Amino acid sequence: KAGVTQTPRYLIKTRGQQVTLSCSPISGHRSVSWYQQTPGQGLQFLFEYFSETQRNKGNFPGRFSGRQFSNSRSEMNVSTLELGDSALYLCASSSVGGRGNEQFFGPGTRLTVL
Amino acid sequence: AQSVTQPDIHITVSEGASLELRCNYSYGATPYLFWYVQSPGQGLQLLLKYFSGDTLVQGIKGFEAEFKRSQSSFNLRKPSVHWSDAAEYFCAVARNSGGYQKVTFGTGTKLQVIP
């Protein structure tokens, strides 16, 4: 089985721009979660999607949004980029999304905002 | 609310020495507990998990962890560290919330292995 894939792996944007990141979960996994990882804040939960519905959301501003498609692929979008949005964005998929099922992580997308 | 504390930001051990990484959690009920490892520039890989039952859990790459309810701890151990174990290690706790799980990660412990 192929693992979780994320595209692109690296992105450089400037302040004020917007960006879309993509995540393809493991085949058969319906839950996709997004995390932001920075040296200062560590791993922070952004949101989780299950069967095209956002089920859980972290404490991030409305500039951060996401969606999930019928094939479980997910995208996250960040509008009006700020310097502080520079981070590694990780996507994780799991088979059910509940009862402690383990998450499988992708390699991440490294976003740099200049 | 649940929380996870990894008190050691950096740990340095000699190759071949034993390793213990500390993790303390705060959660009212029996938690689901995980240890993940992250190599530079990579995503997280699950080392082991605890849901219930035997409190000593075996994982991949020779790691094990012990759940101690009385101490609210889930420390990761390895009897003999290899240079390839140098990475960052994250402890995580999950709880069910409205039928799905909510995961909280610790801040991570960076492991350096010296020859």
gemmi code that builds the backbone of each chain (N, CA, C; Angstrom):
import gemmi

chains = {
    "A": [
        ("LYS", (0.846, -1.187, 0.000), (0.000, 0.000, 0.000), (0.877, 1.231, 0.000)),
        ("ALA", (0.531, 2.192, -0.837), (1.278, 3.435, -0.844), (0.967, 4.203, 0.431)),
        ("GLY", (1.950, 4.988, 0.870), (1.759, 5.765, 2.081), (1.032, 7.060, 1.800)),
        ("VAL", (0.999, 7.922, 2.788), (0.388, 9.237, 2.634), (1.313, 10.114, 1.797)),
        ("THR", (0.754, 10.727, 0.792), (1.570, 11.616, -0.044), (1.095, 13.044, 0.096)),
        ("GLN", (2.061, 13.952, 0.066), (1.748, 15.368, 0.167), (2.460, 16.102, -0.950)),
        ("THR", (1.744, 17.011, -1.568), (2.330, 17.839, -2.617), (1.943, 19.279, -2.426)),
        ("PRO", (2.832, 20.199, -2.783), (4.234, 19.943, -3.096), (5.037, 19.676, -1.828)),
        ("ARG", (6.265, 19.297, -1.937), (7.107, 19.076, -0.768), (7.673, 20.388, -0.239)),
        ("TYR", (7.903, 21.323, -1.125), (8.457, 22.616, -0.732), (7.727, 23.735, -1.473)),
        ("LEU", (7.539, 24.841, -0.760), (6.862, 26.001, -1.340), (7.487, 27.264, -0.779)),
        ("ILE", (7.676, 28.226, -1.640), (8.094, 29.545, -1.190), (7.072, 30.551, -1.687)),
        ("LYS", (6.525, 31.318, -0.757), (5.513, 32.314, -1.088), (5.895, 33.620, -0.421)),
        ("THR", (5.229, 34.683, -0.817), (5.443, 35.976, -0.176), (4.217, 36.366, 0.632)),
        ("ARG", (4.423, 37.250, 1.568), (3.327, 37.707, 2.417), (2.149, 38.192, 1.585)),
        ("GLY", (0.954, 37.863, 2.033), (-0.248, 38.301, 1.341), (-0.770, 37.321, 0.306)),
        ("GLN", (0.100, 36.427, -0.148), (-0.355, 35.437, -1.123), (-1.169, 34.349, -0.432)),
        ("GLN", (-1.735, 33.492, -1.249), (-2.425, 32.344, -0.692), (-1.774, 31.079, -1.209)),
        ("VAL", (-2.022, 29.969, -0.520), (-1.379, 28.722, -0.883), (-2.351, 27.564, -0.658)),
        ("THR", (-2.234, 26.556, -1.496), (-3.039, 25.337, -1.353), (-2.115, 24.141, -1.290)),
        ("LEU", (-2.284, 23.334, -0.260), (-1.491, 22.128, -0.072), (-2.400, 20.919, -0.252)),
        ("SER", (-1.831, 19.851, -0.763), (-2.636, 18.678, -1.059), (-2.139, 17.462, -0.296)),
        ("CYS", (-3.062, 16.602, 0.057), (-2.743, 15.383, 0.784), (-3.565, 14.231, 0.240)),
        ("SER", (-2.893, 13.153, -0.116), (-3.587, 11.934, -0.535), (-3.387, 10.876, 0.535)),
        ("PRO", (-4.455, 10.443, 1.190), (-4.304, 9.475, 2.284), (-4.041, 8.073, 1.757)),
        ("ILE", (-3.743, 7.193, 2.676), (-3.598, 5.781, 2.341), (-4.951, 5.283, 1.820)),
        ("SER", (-4.880, 4.445, 0.816), (-6.100, 3.928, 0.220), (-6.978, 3.268, 1.275)),
        ("GLY", (-8.256, 3.665, 1.300), (-9.190, 3.109, 2.273), (-9.334, 3.940, 3.535)),
        ("HIS", (-8.401, 4.845, 3.770), (-8.499, 5.727, 4.943), (-9.448, 6.870, 4.641)),
        ("ARG", (-10.368, 7.118, 5.574), (-11.359, 8.170, 5.353), (-11.122, 9.398, 6.214)),
        ("SER", (-10.230, 9.281, 7.169), (-9.951, 10.413, 8.047), (-8.622, 11.047, 7.673)),
        ("VAL", (-8.628, 12.355, 7.526), (-7.404, 13.101, 7.236), (-7.299, 14.260, 8.220)),
        ("SER", (-6.155, 14.353, 8.859), (-5.899, 15.445, 9.801), (-4.717, 16.262, 9.305)),
        ("TRP", (-4.739, 17.522, 9.629), (-3.653, 18.429, 9.256), (-3.027, 19.014, 10.521)),
        ("TYR", (-1.697, 19.133, 10.498), (-0.952, 19.702, 11.607), (0.037, 20.726, 11.074)),
        ("GLN", (0.288, 21.727, 11.898), (1.354, 22.683, 11.615), (2.485, 22.433, 12.606)),
        ("GLN", (3.697, 22.344, 12.103), (4.844, 22.111, 12.974), (5.850, 23.235, 12.820)),
        ("THR", (6.146, 23.904, 13.912), (7.155, 24.960, 13.931), (8.086, 24.736, 15.108)),
        ("PRO", (9.320, 25.242, 15.034), (10.253, 25.060, 16.149), (9.725, 25.661, 17.455)),
        ("GLY", (9.007, 26.744, 17.372), (8.555, 27.412, 18.589), (7.302, 26.822, 19.202)),
        ("GLN", (6.384, 26.384, 18.368), (5.070, 25.914, 18.843), (4.920, 24.404, 18.788)),
        ("GLY", (5.843, 23.725, 18.162), (5.727, 22.269, 18.068), (4.632, 21.869, 17.099)),
        ("LEU", (4.023, 20.732, 17.376), (2.973, 20.204, 16.510), (1.626, 20.734, 16.969)),
        ("GLN", (0.951, 21.430, 16.094), (-0.361, 21.960, 16.452), (-1.405, 21.461, 15.473)),
        ("PHE", (-2.503, 20.998, 16.019), (-3.589, 20.443, 15.232), (-4.357, 21.552, 14.524)),
        ("LEU", (-4.562, 21.366, 13.233), (-5.314, 22.342, 12.451), (-6.771, 21.930, 12.322)),
        ("PHE", (-6.999, 20.816, 11.666), (-8.358, 20.285, 11.518), (-8.321, 18.831, 11.054)),
        ("GLU", (-9.482, 18.192, 11.184), (-9.642, 16.814, 10.738), (-10.879, 16.717, 9.866)),
        ("TYR", (-10.753, 15.963, 8.804), (-11.878, 15.698, 7.923), (-12.157, 14.214, 7.880)),
        ("PHE", (-13.437, 13.912, 7.842), (-13.869, 12.520, 7.743), (-15.059, 12.484, 6.812)),
        ("SER", (-14.968, 11.699, 5.784), (-16.052, 11.591, 4.803), (-16.548, 12.968, 4.361)),
        ("GLU", (-15.623, 13.802, 3.982), (-15.868, 15.121, 3.407), (-16.401, 16.151, 4.392)),
        ("THR", (-16.432, 15.815, 5.680), (-16.950, 16.728, 6.688), (-15.856, 17.077, 7.679)),
        ("GLN", (-15.762, 18.355, 8.009), (-14.803, 18.741, 9.042), (-15.390, 18.362, 10.400)),
        ("ARG", (-14.670, 17.506, 11.138), (-15.191, 17.015, 12.405), (-14.555, 17.685, 13.605)),
        ("ASN", (-13.405, 18.265, 13.398), (-12.668, 18.795, 14.531), (-11.769, 19.908, 14.017)),
        ("LYS", (-11.614, 20.936, 14.814), (-10.829, 22.082, 14.370), (-9.984, 22.587, 15.527)),
        ("GLY", (-8.761, 22.951, 15.225), (-7.878, 23.526, 16.229), (-8.067, 25.030, 16.315)),
        ("ASN", (-7.195, 25.659, 17.075), (-7.307, 27.099, 17.316), (-6.474, 27.908, 16.332)),
        ("PHE", (-6.902, 27.918, 15.125), (-6.223, 28.690, 14.087), (-7.220, 29.690, 13.488)),
        ("PRO", (-6.686, 30.799, 12.982), (-7.594, 31.803, 12.397), (-8.275, 31.285, 11.136)),
        ("GLY", (-9.305, 32.012, 10.738), (-10.099, 31.612, 9.595), (-9.338, 31.603, 8.275)),
        ("ARG", (-8.127, 32.181, 8.281), (-7.312, 32.135, 7.056), (-6.938, 30.700, 6.694)),
        ("PHE", (-6.998, 29.839, 7.656), (-6.675, 28.423, 7.436), (-7.978, 27.667, 7.184)),
        ("SER", (-8.064, 27.038, 6.077), (-9.274, 26.282, 5.758), (-8.883, 24.996, 5.042)),
        ("GLY", (-9.834, 24.109, 4.950), (-9.539, 22.852, 4.288), (-10.791, 22.277, 3.673)),
        ("ARG", (-10.589, 21.191, 2.978), (-11.729, 20.446, 2.452), (-11.274, 19.038, 2.144)),
        ("GLN", (-12.251, 18.184, 1.980), (-11.954, 16.791, 1.630), (-12.875, 16.386, 0.492)),
        ("PHE", (-12.332, 15.650, -0.418), (-13.081, 15.229, -1.590), (-13.641, 13.819, -1.386)),
        ("SER", (-14.485, 13.418, -2.300), (-15.149, 12.111, -2.162), (-14.160, 10.952, -2.195)),
        ("ASN", (-12.982, 11.167, -2.776), (-11.972, 10.093, -2.789), (-11.044, 10.176, -1.573)),
        ("SER", (-11.421, 10.994, -0.603), (-10.716, 11.202, 0.670), (-9.484, 12.096, 0.560)),
        ("ARG", (-9.086, 12.446, -0.629), (-7.990, 13.416, -0.766), (-8.404, 14.723, -0.120)),
        ("SER", (-7.422, 15.384, 0.454), (-7.740, 16.615, 1.178), (-6.822, 17.740, 0.735)),
        ("GLU", (-7.324, 18.930, 0.823), (-6.523, 20.116, 0.574), (-6.677, 21.064, 1.759)),
        ("MET", (-5.605, 21.796, 2.022), (-5.739, 22.884, 2.960), (-5.279, 24.162, 2.278)),
        ("ASN", (-5.906, 25.237, 2.642), (-5.635, 26.521, 2.028), (-5.304, 27.539, 3.107)),
        ("VAL", (-4.303, 28.324, 2.836), (-3.986, 29.430, 3.735), (-4.038, 30.708, 2.918)),
        ("SER", (-4.884, 31.621, 3.301), (-5.000, 32.881, 2.573), (-4.230, 33.974, 3.301)),
        ("THR", (-3.925, 35.014, 2.582), (-3.231, 36.176, 3.154), (-2.078, 35.734, 4.054)),
        ("LEU", (-1.126, 35.100, 3.440), (-0.011, 34.521, 4.179), (0.735, 35.546, 5.019)),
        ("GLU", (1.151, 35.106, 6.206), (1.971, 35.918, 7.102), (3.304, 35.199, 7.306)),
        ("LEU", (4.304, 35.971, 7.748), (5.621, 35.373, 7.969), (5.535, 34.200, 8.943)),
        ("GLY", (4.671, 34.327, 9.930), (4.534, 33.289, 10.952), (3.906, 31.998, 10.455)),
        ("ASP", (3.435, 32.009, 9.221), (2.853, 30.770, 8.661), (3.928, 29.844, 8.122)),
        ("SER", (5.169, 30.306, 8.106), (6.260, 29.431, 7.679), (6.343, 28.248, 8.621)),
        ("ALA", (6.261, 27.065, 8.070), (6.187, 25.868, 8.905), (6.241, 24.633, 8.031)),
        ("LEU", (6.324, 23.500, 8.712), (6.138, 22.212, 8.051), (4.686, 21.809, 8.283)),
        ("TYR", (3.944, 21.583, 7.223), (2.544, 21.193, 7.336), (2.444, 19.690, 7.077)),
        ("LEU", (1.963, 19.005, 8.090), (1.869, 17.556, 8.033), (0.423, 17.111, 7.891)),
        ("CYS", (0.260, 16.106, 7.096), (-1.048, 15.497, 6.901), (-0.968, 14.073, 7.461)),
        ("ALA", (-2.030, 13.633, 8.085), (-2.062, 12.273, 8.624), (-3.387, 11.630, 8.282)),
        ("SER", (-3.356, 10.365, 7.937), (-4.614, 9.675, 7.655), (-4.775, 8.494, 8.607)),
        ("SER", (-6.007, 8.148, 8.853), (-6.296, 6.959, 9.658), (-7.529, 6.290, 9.095)),
        ("SER", (-7.708, 5.012, 9.477), (-8.740, 4.215, 8.814), (-10.138, 4.576, 9.255)),
        ("VAL", (-10.271, 4.955, 10.529), (-11.611, 5.249, 11.009), (-11.693, 6.643, 11.589)),
        ("GLY", (-10.627, 7.044, 12.271), (-10.613, 8.381, 12.842), (-11.111, 8.423, 14.265)),
        ("GLY", (-11.350, 7.278, 14.845), (-11.827, 7.290, 16.215), (-11.247, 6.126, 16.989)),
        ("ARG", (-11.494, 6.083, 18.271), (-11.095, 4.982, 19.134), (-9.606, 4.683, 19.073)),
        ("GLY", (-8.820, 5.746, 18.997), (-7.391, 5.551, 19.143), (-6.704, 4.931, 17.947)),
        ("ASN", (-7.328, 4.958, 16.808), (-6.652, 4.421, 15.631), (-5.415, 5.232, 15.319)),
        ("GLU", (-4.354, 4.559, 14.970), (-3.112, 5.266, 14.735), (-3.212, 6.092, 13.475)),
        ("GLN", (-2.439, 7.148, 13.459), (-2.380, 8.031, 12.314), (-1.111, 7.740, 11.533)),
        ("PHE", (-1.208, 7.803, 10.238), (-0.072, 7.624, 9.355), (0.238, 8.975, 8.723)),
        ("PHE", (1.477, 9.404, 8.913), (1.832, 10.749, 8.487), (2.523, 10.759, 7.126)),
        ("GLY", (2.269, 11.816, 6.393), (3.007, 12.079, 5.175), (4.320, 12.782, 5.491)),
        ("PRO", (5.139, 13.031, 4.466), (6.447, 13.650, 4.689), (6.364, 15.143, 4.962)),
        ("GLY", (5.202, 15.735, 4.693), (5.025, 17.151, 4.979), (5.304, 18.043, 3.790)),
        ("THR", (4.770, 19.239, 3.880), (5.070, 20.311, 2.923), (5.746, 21.428, 3.705)),
        ("ARG", (6.946, 21.775, 3.265), (7.695, 22.860, 3.921), (7.316, 24.164, 3.246)),
        ("LEU", (6.618, 25.015, 3.975), (6.184, 26.319, 3.455), (7.073, 27.410, 4.034)),
        ("THR", (7.636, 28.199, 3.164), (8.421, 29.359, 3.578), (7.737, 30.610, 3.063)),
        ("VAL", (7.461, 31.533, 3.973), (6.822, 32.801, 3.596), (7.843, 33.927, 3.752)),
        ("LEU", (8.083, 34.621, 2.661), (9.085, 35.700, 2.657), (8.420, 37.070, 2.714)),
    ],
    "B": [
        ("ALA", (-9.211, 19.221, 29.906), (-8.505, 19.081, 28.626), (-7.273, 18.198, 28.814)),
        ("GLN", (-6.944, 17.490, 27.773), (-5.784, 16.617, 27.863), (-4.525, 17.406, 27.567)),
        ("SER", (-3.409, 16.947, 28.108), (-2.128, 17.572, 27.808), (-1.033, 16.521, 27.917)),
        ("VAL", (0.078, 16.812, 27.280), (1.225, 15.916, 27.288), (2.465, 16.739, 27.584)),
        ("THR", (3.300, 16.246, 28.482), (4.542, 16.930, 28.829), (5.719, 16.014, 28.561)),
        ("GLN", (6.640, 16.522, 27.776), (7.922, 15.844, 27.580), (8.966, 16.775, 28.195)),
        ("PRO", (9.425, 16.465, 29.387), (10.257, 17.421, 30.120), (11.654, 17.634, 29.543)),
        ("ASP", (12.132, 16.704, 28.769), (13.477, 16.820, 28.210), (13.408, 17.293, 26.767)),
        ("ILE", (13.994, 18.472, 26.506), (13.991, 18.991, 25.138), (15.072, 18.289, 24.309)),
        ("HIS", (16.264, 18.125, 24.901), (17.366, 17.449, 24.234), (17.915, 16.381, 25.164)),
        ("ILE", (18.306, 15.271, 24.573), (19.006, 14.222, 25.312), (20.150, 13.726, 24.441)),
        ("THR", (21.312, 13.541, 25.059), (22.468, 12.991, 24.361), (22.880, 11.691, 25.036)),
        ("VAL", (23.006, 10.649, 24.254), (23.458, 9.364, 24.792), (24.545, 8.807, 23.893)),
        ("SER", (25.342, 7.952, 24.463), (26.385, 7.283, 23.696), (25.794, 6.067, 22.999)),
        ("GLU", (26.321, 5.776, 21.836), (25.869, 4.598, 21.100), (26.092, 3.366, 21.961)),
        ("GLY", (25.065, 2.528, 22.039), (25.153, 1.327, 22.856), (24.600, 1.494, 24.260)),
        ("ALA", (24.432, 2.722, 24.676), (23.880, 2.985, 26.005), (22.376, 2.828, 25.980)),
        ("SER", (21.800, 2.712, 27.172), (20.348, 2.607, 27.264), (19.717, 4.001, 27.193)),
        ("LEU", (18.438, 4.001, 26.856), (17.724, 5.264, 26.655), (16.377, 5.218, 27.350)),
        ("GLU", (16.013, 6.330, 27.978), (14.651, 6.485, 28.480), (14.193, 7.908, 28.207)),
        ("LEU", (13.109, 8.046, 27.481), (12.516, 9.353, 27.212), (11.223, 9.449, 28.011)),
        ("ARG", (11.081, 10.562, 28.687), (9.962, 10.708, 29.605), (8.746, 11.355, 28.938)),
        ("CYS", (7.591, 10.915, 29.378), (6.328, 11.471, 28.894), (5.312, 11.399, 30.037)),
        ("ASN", (4.738, 12.525, 30.357), (3.656, 12.568, 31.334), (2.417, 13.158, 30.675)),
        ("TYR", (1.277, 12.607, 31.006), (0.058, 13.072, 30.381), (-0.945, 13.484, 31.455)),
        ("SER", (-1.881, 14.252, 31.011), (-2.970, 14.660, 31.887), (-4.267, 14.377, 31.160)),
        ("TYR", (-5.027, 13.440, 31.721), (-6.303, 13.081, 31.103), (-7.108, 12.291, 32.113)),
        ("GLY", (-8.376, 12.567, 32.241), (-9.183, 11.974, 33.292), (-9.394, 10.478, 33.158)),
        ("ALA", (-9.677, 10.024, 31.964), (-9.986, 8.606, 31.767), (-8.734, 7.882, 31.269)),
        ("THR", (-8.894, 6.629, 30.943), (-7.780, 5.877, 30.374), (-7.482, 6.413, 28.976)),
        ("PRO", (-6.283, 6.876, 28.775), (-5.980, 7.491, 27.476), (-5.490, 6.468, 26.456)),
        ("TYR", (-5.505, 6.878, 25.225), (-4.775, 6.172, 24.192), (-3.444, 6.905, 24.085)),
        ("LEU", (-2.351, 6.187, 24.137), (-1.024, 6.795, 24.165), (-0.170, 6.302, 23.010)),
        ("PHE", (0.623, 7.192, 22.470), (1.443, 6.878, 21.315), (2.840, 7.479, 21.493)),
        ("TRP", (3.812, 6.827, 20.861), (5.114, 7.422, 20.647), (5.400, 7.412, 19.148)),
        ("TYR", (5.819, 8.584, 18.659), (6.192, 8.729, 17.253), (7.647, 9.183, 17.180)),
        ("VAL", (8.287, 8.883, 16.046), (9.639, 9.349, 15.796), (9.649, 10.130, 14.488)),
        ("GLN", (10.424, 11.201, 14.475), (10.537, 12.021, 13.276), (12.001, 12.239, 12.943)),
        ("SER", (12.410, 11.750, 11.787), (13.762, 12.015, 11.301), (13.754, 13.364, 10.588)),
        ("PRO", (14.903, 14.013, 10.487), (14.953, 15.349, 9.878), (14.301, 15.395, 8.500)),
        ("GLY", (13.417, 16.359, 8.325), (12.766, 16.542, 7.033), (11.702, 15.520, 6.699)),
        ("GLN", (11.366, 14.687, 7.653), (10.390, 13.627, 7.401), (9.135, 13.814, 8.233)),
        ("GLY", (8.121, 13.022, 7.894), (6.924, 12.998, 8.714), (7.152, 12.140, 9.953)),
        ("LEU", (6.085, 11.908, 10.695), (6.171, 11.124, 11.919), (5.873, 9.660, 11.631)),
        ("GLN", (6.617, 8.795, 12.296), (6.395, 7.364, 12.168), (6.012, 6.815, 13.531)),
        ("LEU", (4.982, 5.999, 13.572), (4.534, 5.431, 14.836), (5.517, 4.371, 15.318)),
        ("LEU", (5.969, 4.509, 16.575), (6.838, 3.510, 17.186), (6.016, 2.467, 17.931)),
        ("LEU", (5.056, 2.933, 18.703), (4.223, 2.021, 19.477), (2.999, 2.769, 19.998)),
        ("LYS", (2.041, 1.989, 20.507), (0.806, 2.584, 21.011), (0.284, 1.748, 22.171)),
        ("TYR", (-0.453, 2.414, 23.051), (-1.095, 1.739, 24.161), (-2.565, 2.118, 24.160)),
        ("PHE", (-3.411, 1.084, 24.171), (-4.840, 1.334, 24.281), (-5.378, 0.759, 25.572)),
        ("SER", (-4.986, -0.483, 25.893), (-5.458, -1.140, 27.102), (-4.638, -2.415, 27.272)),
        ("GLY", (-4.882, -3.115, 28.383), (-4.247, -4.404, 28.577), (-2.854, -4.274, 29.167)),
        ("ASP", (-1.945, -5.096, 28.676), (-0.590, -5.148, 29.198), (0.038, -3.763, 29.188)),
        ("THR", (0.562, -3.360, 30.331), (1.078, -1.991, 30.431), (2.454, -1.828, 29.809)),
        ("LEU", (3.123, -2.922, 29.479), (4.417, -2.845, 28.794), (4.166, -3.132, 27.323)),
        ("VAL", (4.470, -2.162, 26.502), (4.154, -2.250, 25.076), (5.444, -2.332, 24.270)),
        ("GLN", (5.482, -3.273, 23.359), (6.643, -3.407, 22.480), (6.361, -2.698, 21.164)),
        ("GLY", (7.371, -2.037, 20.634), (7.202, -1.344, 19.370), (8.232, -1.769, 18.338)),
        ("ILE", (8.338, -0.953, 17.319), (9.302, -1.254, 16.266), (10.678, -0.735, 16.665)),
        ("LYS", (11.699, -1.187, 15.952), (13.077, -0.736, 16.128), (13.607, -0.988, 17.532)),
        ("GLY", (13.040, -1.960, 18.243), (13.554, -2.317, 19.555), (13.089, -1.439, 20.695)),
        ("PHE", (12.142, -0.555, 20.446), (11.613, 0.325, 21.496), (10.489, -0.347, 22.279)),
        ("GLU", (10.356, 0.075, 23.525), (9.247, -0.342, 24.356), (8.833, 0.835, 25.231)),
        ("ALA", (7.627, 0.777, 25.741), (7.140, 1.834, 26.632), (6.276, 1.194, 27.704)),
        ("GLU", (6.269, 1.805, 28.860), (5.496, 1.289, 29.962), (4.486, 2.327, 30.422)),
        ("PHE", (3.232, 1.937, 30.477), (2.152, 2.794, 30.953), (2.047, 2.640, 32.466)),
        ("LYS", (2.184, 3.745, 33.175), (2.048, 3.724, 34.629), (0.947, 4.710, 35.010)),
        ("ARG", (-0.200, 4.167, 35.300), (-1.362, 5.016, 35.600), (-1.111, 5.859, 36.842)),
        ("SER", (-0.488, 5.270, 37.855), (-0.289, 5.982, 39.124), (0.610, 7.204, 38.951)),
        ("GLN", (1.482, 7.140, 37.958), (2.402, 8.257, 37.710), (2.001, 9.074, 36.485)),
        ("SER", (0.915, 8.694, 35.843), (0.489, 9.360, 34.601), (1.656, 9.472, 33.628)),
        ("SER", (2.354, 8.357, 33.469), (3.531, 8.399, 32.602), (3.472, 7.305, 31.553)),
        ("PHE", (4.199, 7.546, 30.502), (4.309, 6.581, 29.395), (5.698, 6.776, 28.804)),
        ("ASN", (6.705, 6.308, 29.533), (8.099, 6.533, 29.150), (8.557, 5.531, 28.093)),
        ("LEU", (9.341, 6.027, 27.178), (9.877, 5.216, 26.082), (11.274, 4.743, 26.441)),
        ("ARG", (11.567, 3.490, 26.155), (12.874, 2.938, 26.510), (13.460, 2.137, 25.357)),
        ("LYS", (14.786, 2.082, 25.357), (15.493, 1.192, 24.437), (16.763, 0.754, 25.153)),
        ("PRO", (17.056, -0.528, 25.182), (18.202, -1.007, 25.967), (19.553, -0.612, 25.389)),
        ("SER", (19.640, -0.482, 24.069), (20.918, -0.172, 23.440), (20.661, 0.707, 22.219)),
        ("VAL", (21.114, 1.931, 22.292), (20.819, 2.907, 21.243), (21.796, 2.771, 20.077)),
        ("HIS", (21.278, 2.917, 18.878), (22.070, 2.889, 17.648), (22.153, 4.305, 17.097)),
        ("TRP", (23.198, 4.579, 16.327), (23.371, 5.938, 15.795), (22.158, 6.342, 14.957)),
        ("SER", (21.503, 5.382, 14.332), (20.363, 5.695, 13.475), (19.120, 6.101, 14.277)),
        ("ASP", (19.197, 5.977, 15.606), (18.057, 6.388, 16.441), (18.028, 7.901, 16.655)),
        ("ALA", (19.066, 8.593, 16.240), (19.083, 10.051, 16.392), (17.931, 10.650, 15.606)),
        ("ALA", (17.037, 11.324, 16.312), (15.816, 11.854, 15.700), (15.071, 12.636, 16.783)),
        ("GLU", (13.876, 13.076, 16.447), (13.027, 13.710, 17.449), (11.870, 12.778, 17.770)),
        ("TYR", (11.550, 12.666, 19.040), (10.545, 11.724, 19.505), (9.379, 12.493, 20.134)),
        ("PHE", (8.182, 12.093, 19.739), (6.981, 12.752, 20.217), (6.065, 11.753, 20.920)),
        ("CYS", (5.624, 12.157, 22.083), (4.608, 11.411, 22.799), (3.263, 12.060, 22.484)),
        ("ALA", (2.211, 11.268, 22.395), (0.890, 11.826, 22.081), (-0.174, 11.089, 22.870)),
        ("VAL", (-1.227, 11.831, 23.194), (-2.371, 11.241, 23.886), (-3.618, 11.533, 23.068)),
        ("ALA", (-4.492, 10.568, 22.996), (-5.725, 10.746, 22.248), (-6.910, 10.410, 23.136)),
        ("ARG", (-7.961, 11.131, 22.942), (-9.192, 10.826, 23.659), (-10.342, 10.888, 22.678)),
        ("ASN", (-11.382, 10.153, 22.995), (-12.564, 10.188, 22.147), (-13.395, 11.409, 22.476)),
        ("SER", (-13.800, 12.108, 21.440), (-14.619, 13.296, 21.630), (-15.709, 13.281, 20.581)),
        ("GLY", (-16.917, 13.015, 20.993), (-18.019, 13.002, 20.041), (-17.875, 11.930, 18.987)),
        ("GLY", (-17.268, 10.814, 19.345), (-17.155, 9.698, 18.405), (-15.889, 9.685, 17.586)),
        ("TYR", (-15.040, 10.682, 17.740), (-13.773, 10.647, 17.034), (-12.682, 11.006, 18.025)),
        ("GLN", (-11.459, 10.778, 17.609), (-10.383, 10.996, 18.557), (-9.741, 12.364, 18.373)),
        ("LYS", (-9.350, 12.945, 19.503), (-8.656, 14.223, 19.502), (-7.256, 13.942, 20.017)),
        ("VAL", (-6.245, 14.284, 19.235), (-4.862, 13.939, 19.560), (-4.105, 15.185, 19.993)),
        ("THR", (-3.374, 15.054, 21.073), (-2.492, 16.131, 21.540), (-1.076, 15.591, 21.594)),
        ("PHE", (-0.153, 16.321, 20.988), (1.247, 15.918, 20.965), (2.051, 16.684, 22.011)),
        ("GLY", (3.075, 16.026, 22.532), (4.045, 16.721, 23.355), (4.959, 17.565, 22.483)),
        ("THR", (5.825, 18.300, 23.120), (6.703, 19.227, 22.393), (7.918, 18.549, 21.795)),
        ("GLY", (8.099, 17.279, 22.104), (9.172, 16.533, 21.473), (10.463, 16.526, 22.272)),
        ("THR", (11.223, 15.459, 22.092), (12.569, 15.336, 22.657), (13.522, 14.996, 21.531)),
        ("LYS", (14.542, 15.831, 21.360), (15.546, 15.562, 20.321), (16.630, 14.679, 20.918)),
        ("LEU", (16.877, 13.579, 20.255), (17.889, 12.631, 20.705), (19.141, 12.748, 19.842)),
        ("GLN", (20.256, 12.972, 20.505), (21.554, 12.961, 19.833), (22.303, 11.722, 20.295)),
        ("VAL", (22.907, 11.022, 19.359), (23.668, 9.825, 19.682), (25.130, 10.077, 19.327)),
        ("ILE", (25.997, 9.924, 20.304), (27.426, 10.153, 20.067), (28.173, 8.815, 20.044)),
        ("PRO", (29.233, 8.759, 19.228), (29.962, 7.481, 19.087), (30.645, 7.051, 20.380)),
    ],
}
model = gemmi.Model(1)
for chain_id, residues in chains.items():
    chain = gemmi.Chain(chain_id)
    for i, (resn, *xyz) in enumerate(residues, 1):
        res = gemmi.Residue()
        res.name, res.seqid = resn, gemmi.SeqId(i, " ")
        for name, pos in zip(("N", "CA", "C"), xyz):
            atom = gemmi.Atom()
            atom.name, atom.element = name, gemmi.Element(name[0])
            atom.pos, atom.b_iso = gemmi.Position(*pos), 0.0
            res.add_atom(atom)
        chain.add_residue(res)
    model.add_chain(chain)
structure = gemmi.Structure()
structure.add_model(model)
structure.setup_entities()
